[in-house]
Amino acid sequence: MDWSTGDLVWFDPGLGHPLPGEIQEVHRAAQMIIVQALINGKACRGACCTRPPMQQLHWKRYHERKQK
């Protein structure tokens, strides 16, 4: 999957449900994505490895999830 800075995504940080977030940084060489989400009005950032299997990371592009 080709990710870009500014993409809106759903990210599951392990809370049992996905959170909407925005990709802040994409590090292709390190295969890392930095995403920022608002939790209780505070900005929280998390990193995620983009190596397969991608489906286990619970990442979805926001517009793809919204269409369902």
C-alpha positions in Angstrom: 0.0 0.0 0.0 1.3 3.5 -0.8 0.9 5.8 2.1 1.4 9.6 2.1 1.7 12.3 4.6 -1.7 13.8 5.3 -3.7 10.6 4.6 -6.6 10.1 6.9 -6.6 6.5 8.3 -8.2 4.4 11.0 -5.5 3.1 13.4 -6.0 0.4 16.1 -3.6 1.2 18.9 -4.7 -1.9 20.8 -7.6 -0.3 22.7 -10.1 -2.7 21.1 -11.4 -0.2 18.6 -9.9 1.8 15.8 -9.3 5.6 16.1 -9.3 8.1 13.3 -5.9 9.6 12.7 -3.7 11.4 10.2 -0.3 10.2 8.8 2.3 12.7 10.0 5.5 11.0 8.6 6.2 8.1 6.2 9.7 6.6 6.4 9.9 4.2 3.5 13.5 3.0 4.0 12.7 2.0 7.6 9.1 0.9 6.6 7.6 3.0 9.4 4.5 5.2 9.5 4.0 7.9 12.2 0.3 8.6 12.8 -1.3 11.3 15.0 -4.7 10.9 16.6 -6.7 13.1 19.0 -7.6 11.3 22.3 -9.5 13.3 24.9 -8.6 16.5 23.0 -4.8 15.7 23.2 -2.6 14.9 20.2 -1.1 11.4 20.5 1.4 10.0 18.1 2.2 6.4 17.4 4.5 4.5 15.1 3.7 1.4 13.1 5.8 -1.0 11.1 4.4 -1.4 7.5 5.9 -4.8 6.8 3.4 -7.5 5.9 1.0 -8.9 7.1 -0.6 -5.5 6.7 -4.1 -6.8 7.6 -2.9 -7.5 11.2 -2.1 -3.8 11.7 -5.7 -2.7 11.3 -4.8 0.2 9.1 -7.5 1.4 6.6 -7.6 4.5 4.6 -10.3 6.7 6.1 -12.3 7.1 2.8 -12.4 3.3 2.3 -13.7 2.7 5.8 -16.2 5.5 5.5 -17.8 4.1 2.3 -18.8 0.8 4.1 
